[in-house]
Amino acid sequence: MIRFLLCMYLSIMSSQSFAFEQDVQRFALVIGNKNYETAPLKNSANDANAIADSLTDMGFRVSLLTDSNLSDLTTQVQQFYAQVKTDEHANKLALIYYAGHAIQVNHHNYIVPLGMQFESYPEFISGLYKIDRLFIEINKSKNLQNIIILDACRNNPFENNAVADGGKMSSGLAPIKAPSNTMIAFATEPGGVAADGKRKNGVYTKHLLRHIAKQISVEEVFKKVRTGVAKETRNKQIPWEHSSLLNEVFFSPPKNRDIPDLLVF
């Protein structure tokens, strides 16, 4: 009798979870910055375009932004989360993917836009996009499922700039604690540097493209990505995530869900 009731309970919960996941409306803002005035990148635009195509094929509503300056980036992020907030669907997944330069200054992380011009350290800092601003937009949107993917821990384009070095710039990005109901995925561990890749995609995004469309949870996707990147780079690059997601989330929802094997009483 207990086994029967447990079976019924798991069946109901599995069906509800499956229905919830099937009903999720998916939004994505994909950003790729490549043609920097100093230290241009080889693959970031290719990475962004490939991710945008893959997400579109999976049913995401995708906005693609390439080679953005600070004004464009700020506006697009605000408009993206405003769209998520005003959509009538109760269940929504909001994803931001960024490929390009990002730096750590005084233990804070910043996206590097194009077109930066500065003659002083305050001008330098004000020309960057602080990643914490994404969390402000997430909180304003009150969305229950959020993912941020940062393929951005490449070389520092301001490494030899005396003005930019007015603050304490460190290698790679600083650890970030994800806000509520959010997963943040990094191309490499805190303080590490990610490879731009020798072919058309960076190492991290190459492996992400390999697994993102699989009907497995996002945690499983990123675990497979981490394993593949670590193997290819001989452990020189280890992708890293921080998550506070409360539900099981999928990039590509499964077409059917099996009831878990039951314990025999």
LUMZA-860475 format. One line per 4 residues: number of its first residue (from 1); their letters; for each residue x, y, z of N, C-alpha, C. Coordinates in nm, 4 decimals, m for minus. Example, Ala and Ser with C-alpha at 12.3 -4.5 7.8 and 13.67 -1.06 7.14 Angstrom:
REM LUMZA-860475
1 = AS = 1.3190,m0.5690,0.7800,1.2300,m0.4500,0.7800,1.3200,m0.3300,0.7800; 1.2850,m0.2250,0.7080,1.3670,m0.1060,0.7140,1.2900,0.0030,0.7870 .
REM end
This chain:
REM LUMZA-860475
1 = MIRF = 0.0825,m0.1204,0.0000,0.0000,0.0000,0.0000,0.0869,0.1269,0.0000; 0.1902,0.1269,0.0862,0.2801,0.2417,0.0932,0.3496,0.2623,m0.0407; 0.3925,0.1499,m0.0999,0.4613,0.1590,m0.2291,0.3680,0.2153,m0.3363; 0.2411,0.1760,m0.3330,0.1435,0.2249,m0.4299,0.1224,0.3755,m0.4142 .
5 = LLCM = 0.1065,0.4204,m0.2884,0.0845,0.5622,m0.2631,0.2057,0.6452,m0.3051; 0.3254,0.5909,m0.2781,0.4471,0.6610,m0.3180,0.4556,0.6719,m0.4693; 0.4176,0.5648,m0.5360,0.4184,0.5643,m0.6823,0.3230,0.6703,m0.7366; 0.2031,0.6769,m0.6770,0.1054,0.7761,m0.7207,0.1571,0.9181,m0.6977 .
9 = YLSI = 0.2181,0.9391,m0.5810,0.2704,1.0723,m0.5477,0.3793,1.1146,m0.6459; 0.4735,1.0239,m0.6720,0.5822,1.0561,m0.7638,0.5307,1.0799,m0.9049; 0.4282,1.0039,m0.9430,0.3702,1.0210,m1.0755,0.3077,1.1590,m1.0897; 0.2344,1.2006,m0.9860,0.1704,1.3322,m0.9892,0.2746,1.4428,m0.9912 .
13 = MSSQ = 0.3759,1.4303,m0.9034,0.4787,1.5333,m0.8950,0.5599,1.5416,m1.0239; 0.5887,1.4250,m1.0828,0.6637,1.4237,m1.2080,0.5837,1.4897,m1.3190; 0.4527,1.4615,m1.3231,0.3670,1.5205,m1.4249,0.3573,1.6713,m1.4078; 0.3444,1.7153,m1.2803,0.3359,1.8584,m1.2541,0.4655,1.9288,m1.2924 .
17 = SFAF = 0.5790,1.8672,m1.2566,0.7085,1.9260,m1.2895,0.7272,1.9331,m1.4398; 0.6864,1.8261,m1.5097,0.6992,1.8220,m1.6549,0.6122,1.9294,m1.7195; 0.4880,1.9420,m1.6696,0.3982,2.0431,m1.7243,0.4525,2.1830,m1.6996; 0.5080,2.2039,m1.5792,0.5670,2.3337,m1.5460,0.6791,2.3670,m1.6432 .
21 = EQDV = 0.7674,2.2701,m1.6680,0.8828,2.2961,m1.7538,0.8406,2.3185,m1.8981; 0.7388,2.2421,m1.9434,0.6913,2.2593,m2.0802,0.6288,2.3970,m2.1004; 0.5720,2.4546,m1.9940,0.5000,2.5807,m2.0043,0.5903,2.7022,m1.9849; 0.7183,2.6817,m1.9606,0.8094,2.7929,m1.9361,0.8326,2.8722,m2.0650 .
25 = QRFA = 0.8176,3.0036,m2.0564,0.8499,3.0915,m2.1683,0.9958,3.1326,m2.1558; 1.0733,3.1142,m2.2620,1.2177,3.1328,m2.2547,1.2618,3.2588,m2.3297; 1.3415,3.3400,m2.2608,1.3951,3.4637,m2.3176,1.5471,3.4604,m2.3088; 1.6136,3.5176,m2.4072,1.7601,3.5226,m2.4032,1.8107,3.6524,m2.4648 .
29 = LVIG = 1.9062,3.7125,m2.3974,1.9830,3.8237,m2.4531,2.1253,3.7742,m2.4714; 2.1704,3.7695,m2.5958,2.3029,3.7168,m2.6294,2.3903,3.8332,m2.6752; 2.5057,3.8481,m2.6104,2.5942,3.9621,m2.6353,2.7323,3.9114,m2.6746; 2.7855,3.9637,m2.7829,2.9205,3.9275,m2.8254,2.9999,4.0509,m2.8635 .
33 = NKNY = 3.1057,4.0788,m2.7918,3.1935,4.1923,m2.8229,3.3267,4.1404,m2.8760; 3.3619,4.1842,m2.9948,3.4820,4.1322,m3.0612,3.5806,4.2419,m3.1021; 3.5326,4.3423,m3.1747,3.6211,4.4370,m3.2429,3.6635,4.5527,m3.1525; 3.7328,4.5171,m3.0456,3.7860,4.6185,m2.9549,3.8983,4.6973,m3.0232 .
37 = ETAP = 3.9102,4.8243,m2.9842,4.0167,4.9079,m3.0390,4.1537,4.8540,m2.9979; 4.1622,4.8038,m2.8766,4.2827,4.7340,m2.8302,4.2429,4.5922,m2.7917; 4.3283,4.4975,m2.8191,4.3054,4.3565,m2.7857,4.1750,4.3020,m2.8424; 4.1547,4.3105,m2.9757,4.0359,4.2482,m3.0353,4.0388,4.0973,m3.0152 .
41 = LKNS = 3.9199,4.0388,m3.0129,3.9073,3.8953,m2.9890,3.8741,3.8226,m3.1188; 3.9154,3.6991,m3.1262,3.8975,3.6209,m3.2480,3.7581,3.5607,m3.2579; 3.7078,3.5054,m3.1483,3.5917,3.4168,m3.1576,3.4650,3.4652,m3.0882; 3.4682,3.5753,m3.0170,3.3524,3.6116,m2.9346,3.2262,3.6377,m3.0170 .
45 = ANDA = 3.2401,3.6990,m3.1346,3.1228,3.7209,m3.2194,3.0699,3.5883,m3.2731; 3.1602,3.4990,m3.3146,3.1177,3.3658,m3.3588,3.0458,3.2921,m3.2468; 3.0998,3.3032,m3.1254,3.0378,3.2364,m3.0108,2.8959,3.2878,m2.9886; 2.8798,3.4193,m2.9893,2.7482,3.4782,m2.9650,2.6487,3.4385,m3.0735 .
49 = NAIA = 2.6911,3.4435,m3.1981,2.6008,3.4060,m3.3077,2.5600,3.2600,m3.2997; 2.6548,3.1726,m3.2666,2.6237,3.0297,m3.2576,2.5290,3.0012,m3.1417; 2.5515,3.0653,m3.0272,2.4623,3.0472,m2.9130,2.3228,3.1005,m2.9452; 2.3156,3.2164,m3.0098,2.1859,3.2735,m3.0472,2.1092,3.1796,m3.1392 .
53 = DSLT = 2.1775,3.1215,m3.2372,2.1123,3.0272,m3.3286,2.0618,2.9044,m3.2540; 2.1439,2.8516,m3.1646,2.1053,2.7321,m3.0903,1.9853,2.7593,m3.0005; 1.9860,2.8715,m2.9308,1.8743,2.9056,m2.8425,1.7469,2.9307,m2.9221; 1.7593,2.9939,m3.0375,1.6427,3.0157,m3.1233,1.5822,2.8831,m3.1658 .
57 = DMGF = 1.6667,2.7886,m3.2033,1.6192,2.6561,m3.2428,1.5470,2.5855,m3.1286; 1.5834,2.6184,m3.0044,1.5206,2.5561,m2.8876,1.3954,2.6292,m2.8409; 1.3581,2.7360,m2.9105,1.2342,2.8048,m2.8767,1.2496,2.9286,m2.7910; 1.3723,2.9728,m2.7668,1.3930,3.0974,m2.6930,1.3549,3.2172,m2.7802 .
61 = RVSL = 1.3064,3.3224,m2.7158,1.2937,3.4524,m2.7813,1.4286,3.5226,m2.7649; 1.5035,3.5325,m2.8714,1.6431,3.5746,m2.8623,1.6620,3.7162,m2.9148; 1.7322,3.7969,m2.8366,1.7820,3.9267,m2.8821,1.9337,3.9161,m2.8905; 1.9908,3.9564,m3.0040,2.1353,3.9450,m3.0258,2.1966,4.0842,m3.0352 .
65 = LTDS = 2.3026,4.1059,m2.9582,2.3716,4.2342,m2.9560,2.5203,4.2090,m2.9761; 2.5797,4.2720,m3.0777,2.7228,4.2531,m3.1031,2.7942,4.3874,m3.1062; 2.9207,4.3844,m3.0621,3.0068,4.5028,m3.0618,2.9356,4.6249,m3.0033; 2.8901,4.6111,m2.8805,2.8089,4.7143,m2.8164,2.8936,4.8105,m2.7343 .
69 = NLSD = 2.8565,4.9386,m2.7394,2.9162,5.0356,m2.6487,2.8371,5.0361,m2.5177; 2.8784,5.1186,m2.4225,2.8154,5.1175,m2.2906,2.6683,5.1556,m2.2973; 2.6351,5.2555,m2.3778,2.4966,5.3007,m2.3886,2.4068,5.1914,m2.4451; 2.4512,5.1277,m2.5541,2.3727,5.0198,m2.6150,2.3547,4.9038,m2.5182 .
73 = LTTQ = 2.4618,4.8660,m2.4506,2.4568,4.7540,m2.3575,2.3595,4.7824,m2.2438; 2.3691,4.9004,m2.1852,2.2809,4.9374,m2.0744,2.1351,4.9358,m2.1172; 2.1069,4.9945,m2.2327,1.9692,5.0013,m2.2826,1.9134,4.8632,m2.3121; 1.9922,4.7785,m2.3783,1.9447,4.6458,m2.4155,1.9170,4.5592,m2.2933 .
77 = VQQF = 2.0017,4.5670,m2.1922,1.9790,4.4886,m2.0703,1.8505,4.5340,m2.0019; 1.8296,4.6641,m1.9911,1.7084,4.7159,m1.9280,1.5843,4.6741,m2.0055; 1.5888,4.6862,m2.1373,1.4743,4.6485,m2.2197,1.4471,4.4989,m2.2122; 1.5537,4.4199,m2.2039,1.5376,4.2749,m2.1965,1.4615,4.2349,m2.0705 .
81 = YAQV = 1.5055,4.2830,m1.9560,1.4386,4.2444,m1.8316,1.3008,4.3084,m1.8190; 1.2790,4.4234,m1.8813,1.1450,4.4821,m1.8844,1.0503,4.3937,m1.9645; 1.1008,4.3374,m2.0752,1.0207,4.2458,m2.1558,0.9853,4.1213,m2.0763; 1.0823,4.0683,m2.0033,1.0568,3.9498,m1.9212,0.9505,3.9802,m1.8162 .
85 = KTDE = 0.9614,4.0949,m1.7522,0.8687,4.1302,m1.6445,0.7266,4.1473,m1.6950; 0.7094,4.2072,m1.8132,0.5757,4.2381,m1.8635,0.5111,4.1221,m1.9378; 0.5876,4.0172,m1.9697,0.5281,3.9024,m2.0382,0.4238,3.8379,m1.9482; 0.3130,3.7928,m2.0075,0.2004,3.7424,m1.9297,0.2226,3.6026,m1.8742 .
89 = HANK = 0.3196,3.5286,m1.9258,0.3443,3.3942,m1.8748,0.3892,3.4001,m1.7293; 0.3359,3.3091,m1.6496,0.3747,3.3044,m1.5083,0.5132,3.2428,m1.4919; 0.5452,3.1453,m1.5775,0.6715,3.0720,m1.5664,0.7658,3.1167,m1.6783; 0.8775,3.1775,m1.6386,0.9687,3.2344,m1.7377,1.1134,3.2026,m1.7011 .
93 = LALI = 1.1937,3.1820,m1.8044,1.3378,3.1657,m1.7886,1.4061,3.2791,m1.8638; 1.4875,3.3567,m1.7927,1.5612,3.4673,m1.8542,1.7095,3.4332,m1.8545; 1.7699,3.4333,m1.9728,1.9101,3.3952,m1.9883,1.9880,3.5093,m2.0530; 2.1009,3.5432,m1.9948,2.1952,3.6351,m2.0589,2.3258,3.5601,m2.0827 .
97 = YYAG = 2.3721,3.5657,m2.2070,2.5012,3.5074,m2.2438,2.5902,3.6214,m2.2906; 2.7129,3.6248,m2.2402,2.8080,3.7283,m2.2821,2.9409,3.6657,m2.3197; 2.9899,3.7011,m2.4384,3.1245,3.6637,m2.4824,3.1992,3.7916,m2.5161; 3.3154,3.8090,m2.4567,3.3935,3.9295,m2.4793,3.4875,3.9526,m2.3628 .
101 = HAIQ = 3.5433,4.0713,m2.3559,3.6330,4.1046,m2.2454,3.5534,4.1389,m2.1198; 3.6029,4.0932,m2.0071,3.5540,4.1364,m1.8760,3.6737,4.1384,m1.7828; 3.6712,4.2281,m1.6868,3.7860,4.2430,m1.5982,3.7408,4.2539,m1.4531; 3.8356,4.2315,m1.3639,3.8134,4.2462,m1.2206,3.8953,4.3656,m1.1702 .
105 = VNHH = 3.8266,4.4602,m1.1075,3.8928,4.5775,m1.0497,3.8456,4.5933,m0.9058; 3.9399,4.5931,m0.8129,3.9067,4.6068,m0.6705,3.7994,4.5064,m0.6278; 3.8124,4.3842,m0.6769,3.7258,4.2719,m0.6410,3.5837,4.2849,m0.6972; 3.5634,4.3753,m0.7905,3.4356,4.3864,m0.8603,3.4573,4.3498,m1.0070 .
109 = NYIV = 3.3532,4.2923,m1.0692,3.3629,4.2458,m1.2070,3.2910,4.3412,m1.3022; 3.3533,4.3623,m1.4180,3.2996,4.4566,m1.5162,3.3064,4.3968,m1.6559; 3.1985,4.4160,m1.7331,3.2009,4.3895,m1.8766,3.2676,4.5083,m1.9454; 3.3519,4.4796,m2.0441,3.4217,4.5859,m2.1175,3.3461,4.6141,m2.2472 .
113 = PLGM = 3.2814,4.7301,m2.2597,3.2144,4.7657,m2.3847,3.3155,4.8121,m2.4889; 3.2686,4.8321,m2.6104,3.3518,4.8929,m2.7129,3.3473,5.0454,m2.7002; 3.4434,5.1105,m2.7624,3.4419,5.2560,m2.7713,3.4805,5.3291,m2.6453; 3.5500,5.2628,m2.5536,3.5899,5.3300,m2.4300,3.6972,5.4350,m2.4568 .
117 = QFES = 3.6767,5.5544,m2.4024,3.7755,5.6618,m2.4090,3.7884,5.7218,m2.2697; 3.9090,5.7306,m2.2192,3.9269,5.7820,m2.0834,4.0663,5.8420,m2.0682; 4.0715,5.9440,m1.9849,4.1985,6.0086,m1.9531,4.2273,6.0057,m1.8039; 4.1342,5.9499,m1.7277,4.1523,5.9408,m1.5830,4.0927,5.8098,m1.5342 .
121 = YPEF = 4.1307,5.7708,m1.4139,4.0777,5.6461,m1.3580,3.9263,5.6527,m1.3369; 3.8702,5.7628,m1.2833,3.7234,5.7693,m1.2715,3.6524,5.7546,m1.4058; 3.7074,5.8137,m1.5115,3.6476,5.7977,m1.6445,3.6557,5.6527,m1.6901; 3.7654,5.5875,m1.6575,3.7826,5.4466,m1.6933,3.6754,5.3605,m1.6275 .
125 = ISGL = 3.6572,5.3754,m1.4969,3.5594,5.2944,m1.4242,3.4172,5.3237,m1.4715; 3.3863,5.4505,m1.4944,3.2504,5.4864,m1.5365,3.2197,5.4388,m1.6778; 3.3223,5.4042,m1.7552,3.3005,5.3534,m1.8905,3.2788,5.2042,m1.8984; 3.2930,5.1350,m1.7854,3.2712,4.9908,m1.7790,3.1281,4.9599,m1.7358 .
129 = YKID = 3.0831,4.8372,m1.7630,2.9497,4.7939,m1.7193,2.9671,4.6974,m1.6029; 2.9286,4.7413,m1.4839,2.9446,4.6591,m1.3648,2.8462,4.5428,m1.3676; 2.8961,4.4224,m1.3517,2.8115,4.3037,m1.3628,2.7043,4.3012,m1.2547; 2.7291,4.3650,m1.1413,2.6264,4.3733,m1.0367,2.4986,4.4399,m1.0868 .
133 = RLFI = 2.5092,4.5210,m1.1915,2.3893,4.5865,m1.2457,2.2920,4.4848,m1.3038; 2.3427,4.3714,m1.3495,2.2537,4.2649,m1.3962,2.1653,4.2156,m1.2826; 2.2223,4.2072,m1.1627,2.1459,4.1573,m1.0485,2.0362,4.2559,m1.0084; 2.0633,4.3842,m1.0238,1.9600,4.4850,m0.9968,1.8424,4.4661,m1.0920 .
137 = EINK = 1.8734,4.4427,m1.2199,1.7670,4.4215,m1.3189,1.6914,4.2916,m1.2915; 1.7626,4.1877,m1.2489,1.6967,4.0614,m1.2147,1.5992,4.0824,m1.1001; 1.6423,4.1529,m0.9970,1.5548,4.1776,m0.8820,1.4333,4.2606,m0.9212; 1.4523,4.3570,m1.0105,1.3401,4.4396,m1.0556,1.2408,4.3579,m1.1372 .
141 = SKNL = 1.2912,4.2609,m1.2133,1.2028,4.1797,m1.2977,1.1218,4.0795,m1.2172; 1.1695,4.0455,m1.0972,1.1024,3.9489,m1.0087,1.0807,3.8153,m1.0786; 1.1744,3.7796,m1.1654,1.1618,3.6537,m1.2383,1.2130,3.5376,m1.1543; 1.1514,3.4201,m1.1701,1.1819,3.3067,m1.0836,1.2924,3.2166,m1.1359 .
145 = QNII = 1.3358,3.2336,m1.2610,1.4412,3.1483,m1.3158,1.5340,3.2338,m1.4019; 1.6592,3.2460,m1.3599,1.7538,3.3324,m1.4298,1.8879,3.2612,m1.4456; 1.9482,3.2768,m1.5627,2.0806,3.2203,m1.5885,2.1668,3.3279,m1.6536; 2.2889,3.3423,m1.6051,2.3876,3.4317,m1.6652,2.5098,3.3483,m1.7013 .
149 = ILDA = 2.5511,3.3542,m1.8262,2.6680,3.2800,m1.8729,2.7735,3.3805,m1.9176; 2.8905,3.3738,m1.8553,2.9982,3.4685,m1.8839,3.1184,3.3951,m1.9432; 3.1283,3.3977,m2.0758,3.2483,3.3462,m2.1425,3.3387,3.4667,m2.1640; 3.3948,3.5150,m2.0543,3.4542,3.6481,m2.0573,3.5843,3.6603,m1.9804 .
153 = CRNN = 3.6378,3.5518,m1.9328,3.7575,3.5600,m1.8478,3.8836,3.5510,m1.9328; 3.8878,3.6312,m2.0390,4.0024,3.6274,m2.1293,4.1126,3.7207,m2.0794; 4.2095,3.7490,m2.1648,4.3197,3.8364,m2.1230,4.2692,3.9776,m2.0943; 4.3408,4.0499,m2.0101,4.3030,4.1854,m1.9701,4.3482,4.2853,m2.0767 .
157 = PFEN = 4.2554,4.3541,m2.1443,4.2954,4.4471,m2.2504,4.3619,4.5740,m2.1979; 4.3560,4.5970,m2.0667,4.4143,4.7183,m2.0078,4.5355,4.6865,m1.9208; 4.5946,4.5732,m1.9436,4.7013,4.5253,m1.8559,4.8182,4.6232,m1.8459; 4.8503,4.6899,m1.9544,4.9659,4.7806,m1.9552,4.9254,4.9274,m1.9628 .
161 = NAVA = 4.7999,4.9554,m1.9243,4.7504,5.0924,m1.9291,4.7659,5.1570,m1.7914; 4.8491,5.2596,m1.7827,4.8801,5.3216,m1.6535,4.7580,5.3887,m1.5918; 4.6709,5.4482,m1.6742,4.5516,5.5151,m1.6214,4.4541,5.4128,m1.5644; 4.4284,5.3061,m1.6412,4.3353,5.2028,m1.5957,4.3859,5.1326,m1.4718 .
165 = DGGK = 4.5156,5.1300,m1.4546,4.5737,5.0588,m1.3415,4.5695,5.1416,m1.2128; 4.4901,5.2493,m1.2135,4.4719,5.3262,m1.0912,4.4015,5.2486,m0.9831; 4.3251,5.1470,m1.0241,4.2646,5.0549,m0.9285,4.3430,4.9259,m0.9276; 4.3042,4.8349,m0.8426,4.3744,4.7078,m0.8339,4.3090,4.6081,m0.9284 .
169 = MSSG = 4.3681,4.5898,m1.0467,4.3163,4.4931,m1.1425,4.3786,4.3572,m1.1149; 4.2945,4.2549,m1.1131,4.3402,4.1192,m1.0847,4.3101,4.0295,m1.2028; 4.3784,3.9183,m1.2081,4.3586,3.8218,m1.3163,4.2200,3.7594,m1.3080; 4.1573,3.7401,m1.4243,4.0279,3.6735,m1.4286,3.9199,3.7542,m1.3597 .
173 = LAPI = 3.8128,3.6855,m1.3189,3.7008,3.7499,m1.2515,3.6939,3.7068,m1.1062; 3.6345,3.7914,m1.0240,3.6165,3.7601,m0.8828,3.4969,3.6671,m0.8657; 3.4939,3.5881,m0.7583,3.3763,3.5043,m0.7323,3.2510,3.5906,m0.7191; 3.1396,3.5381,m0.7664,3.0120,3.6090,m0.7578,2.9107,3.5176,m0.6904 .
177 = KAPS = 2.8415,3.5698,m0.5932,2.7329,3.4965,m0.5297,2.6045,3.5251,m0.6057; 2.5421,3.4209,m0.6560,2.4218,3.4382,m0.7369,2.3067,3.4911,m0.6520; 2.2307,3.5880,m0.7037,2.1100,3.6309,m0.6330,2.0051,3.5206,m0.6354; 1.8963,3.5417,m0.5671,1.7925,3.4395,m0.5542,1.7438,3.3917,m0.6905 .
181 = NTMI = 1.7233,3.2603,m0.7019,1.6682,3.1971,m0.8222,1.7525,3.2229,m0.9472; 1.8832,3.2200,m0.9295,1.9742,3.2529,m1.0394,2.0930,3.1575,m1.0423; 2.1368,3.1224,m1.1625,2.2628,3.0512,m1.1818,2.3568,3.1401,m1.2622; 2.4818,3.1486,m1.2169,2.5857,3.2195,m1.2903,2.6912,3.1184,m1.3314 .
185 = AFAT = 2.7210,3.1130,m1.4601,2.8199,3.0185,m1.5126,2.9377,3.0959,m1.5707; 3.0580,3.0560,m1.5309,3.1815,3.1191,m1.5767,3.2592,3.0220,m1.6656; 3.3312,3.0771,m1.7623,3.4118,2.9938,m1.8513,3.5281,2.9285,m1.7789; 3.5678,2.9856,m1.6659,3.6765,2.9277,m1.5879,3.6605,2.9681,m1.4423 .
189 = EPGG = 3.7452,2.9129,m1.3568,3.7329,2.9380,m1.2140,3.7707,3.0824,m1.1808; 3.7282,3.1321,m1.0623,3.7641,3.2684,m1.0233,3.9150,3.2908,m1.0293; 3.9549,3.4014,m1.0920,4.0964,3.4333,m1.1058,4.1639,3.3670,m1.2233; 4.0943,3.2760,m1.2913,4.1524,3.2053,m1.4045,4.1301,3.2796,m1.5351 .
193 = VAAD = 4.1999,3.2361,m1.6386,4.1892,3.2965,m1.7714,4.1412,3.1907,m1.8693; 4.0398,3.2260,m1.9498,3.9816,3.1325,m2.0458,4.0462,3.1485,m2.1828; 4.0590,3.0378,m2.2543,4.1176,3.0396,m2.3885,4.0164,3.0904,m2.4902; 4.0627,3.1740,m2.5833,3.9755,3.2251,m2.6890,3.9496,3.1189,m2.7955 .
197 = GKRK = 4.0331,3.0170,m2.8019,4.0124,2.9092,m2.8972,4.0892,2.9297,m3.0257; 4.1329,2.8192,m3.0858,4.2129,2.8260,m3.2080,4.1282,2.8145,m3.3338; 4.0026,2.7741,m3.3179,3.9146,2.7601,m3.4341,3.8044,2.8655,m3.4275; 3.6846,2.8326,m3.4737,3.5825,2.9371,m3.4856,3.5125,2.9695,m3.3552 .
201 = NGVY = 3.5265,2.8844,m3.2535,3.4643,2.9099,m3.1243,3.5657,2.8989,m3.0122; 3.5402,2.9726,m2.9037,3.6205,2.9563,m2.7843,3.6006,2.8174,m2.7260; 3.6946,2.7738,m2.6453,3.6895,2.6379,m2.5903,3.5622,2.6168,m2.5094; 3.5293,2.7113,m2.4238,3.4120,2.6964,m2.3368,3.2835,2.6892,m2.4183 .
205 = TKHL = 3.2651,2.7843,m2.5089,3.1411,2.7864,m2.5865,3.1322,2.6674,m2.6810; 3.2442,2.6198,m2.7297,3.2420,2.4997,m2.8134,3.1775,2.3838,m2.7388; 3.2164,2.3651,m2.6147,3.1594,2.2555,m2.5361,3.0167,2.2867,m2.4916; 2.9861,2.4128,m2.4678,2.8486,2.4496,m2.4342,2.7552,2.4200,m2.5508 .
209 = LRHI = 2.7974,2.4522,m2.6720,2.7163,2.4231,m2.7905,2.6951,2.2733,m2.8088; 2.7907,2.1961,m2.7647,2.7824,2.0505,m2.7788,2.6728,1.9910,m2.6904; 2.6415,2.0570,m2.5786,2.5504,1.9968,m2.4804,2.4236,2.0766,m2.4532; 2.4162,2.2022,m2.4944,2.3079,2.2888,m2.4501,2.1707,2.2438,m2.4987 .
213 = AKQI = 2.1641,2.1774,m2.6132,2.0351,2.1360,m2.6680,1.9888,2.0003,m2.6169; 2.0705,1.9365,m2.5350,2.0313,1.8064,m2.4808,1.9200,1.8237,m2.3778; 1.8330,1.7255,m2.3702,1.7188,1.7341,m2.2794,1.7593,1.6889,m2.1390; 1.8508,1.7639,m2.0818,1.8998,1.7379,m1.9469,1.8995,1.8700,m1.8709 .
217 = SVEE = 1.9051,1.8633,m1.7395,1.8987,1.9846,m1.6587,2.0202,2.0735,m1.6847; 2.0062,2.2014,m1.6522,2.1180,2.2935,m1.6743,2.2392,2.2529,m1.5906; 2.2156,2.1981,m1.4714,2.3279,2.1520,m1.3891,2.4058,2.0421,m1.4603; 2.3337,1.9497,m1.5244,2.4002,1.8424,m1.5982,2.4730,1.8965,m1.7210 .
221 = VFKK = 2.4123,1.9948,m1.7875,2.4779,2.0562,m1.9034,2.6122,2.1144,m1.8634; 2.6133,2.1941,m1.7576,2.7377,2.2609,m1.7183,2.8405,2.1630,m1.6620; 2.7945,2.0546,m1.6033,2.8895,1.9527,m1.5579,2.9601,1.8892,m1.6772; 2.8842,1.8590,m1.7831,2.9447,1.8023,m1.9035,3.0398,1.9028,m1.9696 .
225 = VRTG = 3.0009,2.0294,m1.9698,3.0881,2.1337,m2.0254,3.2182,2.1410,m1.9462; 3.2065,2.1400,m1.8148,3.3255,2.1478,m1.7294,3.4194,2.0303,m1.7551; 3.3627,1.9119,m1.7658,3.4437,1.7928,m1.7913,3.5154,1.8028,m1.9254; 3.4421,1.8469,m2.0289,3.5013,1.8569,m2.1620,3.6095,1.9625,m2.1713 .
229 = VAKE = 3.5850,2.0788,m2.1111,3.6841,2.1866,m2.1148,3.8094,2.1481,m2.0371; 3.7894,2.0902,m1.9195,3.9046,2.0496,m1.8382,3.9904,1.9474,m1.9117; 3.9249,1.8531,m1.9791,3.9986,1.7510,m2.0528,4.0750,1.8126,m2.1694; 4.0098,1.9013,m2.2450,4.0747,1.9603,m2.3624,4.1923,2.0498,m2.3241 .
233 = TRNK = 4.1786,2.1214,m2.2135,4.2842,2.2155,m2.1727,4.3816,2.1540,m2.0728; 4.3665,2.0249,m2.0467,4.4522,1.9559,m1.9499,4.4491,2.0259,m1.8138; 4.3258,2.0567,m1.7742,4.2969,2.1174,m1.6433,4.3513,2.2589,m1.6264; 4.3882,2.3234,m1.7357,4.4308,2.4633,m1.7263,4.3112,2.5577,m1.7179 .
237 = QIPW = 4.1959,2.5098,m1.7626,4.0729,2.5899,m1.7576,3.9614,2.5030,m1.7011; 3.9080,2.5422,m1.5868,3.8018,2.4661,m1.5208,3.6789,2.5552,m1.5079; 3.5753,2.5350,m1.5887,3.4533,2.6154,m1.5753,3.3932,2.6023,m1.4353; 3.3190,2.7038,m1.3972,3.2728,2.7165,m1.2594,3.1340,2.7787,m1.2588 .
241 = EHSS = 3.0493,2.7361,m1.1651,2.9148,2.7919,m1.1541,2.8812,2.8221,m1.0084; 2.7890,2.9146,m0.9913,2.7265,2.9374,m0.8607,2.5763,2.9462,m0.8844; 2.4992,2.8692,m0.8075,2.3560,2.8602,m0.8347,2.2730,2.8725,m0.7078; 2.1612,2.9432,m0.7222,2.0593,2.9455,m0.6176,1.9234,2.9089,m0.6775 .
245 = LLNE = 1.9253,2.8392,m0.7926,1.8005,2.7958,m0.8553,1.7250,2.7024,m0.7614; 1.5943,2.7222,m0.7528,1.5121,2.6407,m0.6639,1.4450,2.5258,m0.7375; 1.4231,2.5416,m0.8679,1.3579,2.4384,m0.9471,1.4571,2.3728,m1.0424; 1.4194,2.2558,m1.0934,1.4985,2.1908,m1.1968,1.4727,2.2648,m1.3279 .
249 = VFFS = 1.5784,2.3156,m1.3888,1.5656,2.4018,m1.5062,1.6327,2.3359,m1.6256; 1.5724,2.3546,m1.7432,1.6231,2.2955,m1.8668,1.6388,2.4044,m1.9726; 1.7465,2.3989,m2.0504,1.7542,2.4808,m2.1704,1.6557,2.4269,m2.2739; 1.6575,2.2955,m2.2907,1.5680,2.2273,m2.3836,1.4824,2.1303,m2.3037 .
253 = PPKN = 1.3532,2.1581,m2.2846,1.2711,2.0740,m2.1969,1.2564,1.9330,m2.2511; 1.2576,1.8335,m2.1640,1.2428,1.6949,m2.2081,1.1032,1.6697,m2.2627; 1.0963,1.5820,m2.3603,0.9672,1.5496,m2.4203,0.8852,1.4577,m2.3322; 0.9530,1.3800,m2.2487,0.8818,1.2962,m2.1526,0.9690,1.2815,m2.0303 .
257 = RDIP = 0.9065,1.2531,m1.9184,0.9777,1.2395,m1.7931,0.9451,1.1037,m1.7332; 1.0484,1.0253,m1.7063,1.0282,0.8958,m1.6436,1.0108,0.9127,m1.4940; 0.9254,0.8304,m1.4345,0.9111,0.8284,m1.2897,1.0346,0.7630,m1.2315; 1.0960,0.8221,m1.1279,1.2159,0.7635,m1.0698,1.1919,0.6222,m1.0194 .
261 = DLLV = 1.2978,0.5403,m1.0244,1.2877,0.4056,m0.9705,1.2490,0.4117,m0.8238; 1.1631,0.3210,m0.7817,1.1140,0.3204,m0.6449,1.1923,0.2228,m0.5599; 1.2043,0.2577,m0.4333,1.2624,0.1643,m0.3386,1.1638,0.0519,m0.3131; 1.2133,m0.0670,m0.2957,1.1278,m0.1812,m0.2650,1.1154,m0.1921,m0.1140 .
265 = F = 0.9930,m0.1867,m0.0643,0.9716,m0.1942,0.0800,0.9490,m0.3382,0.1204 .
REM end
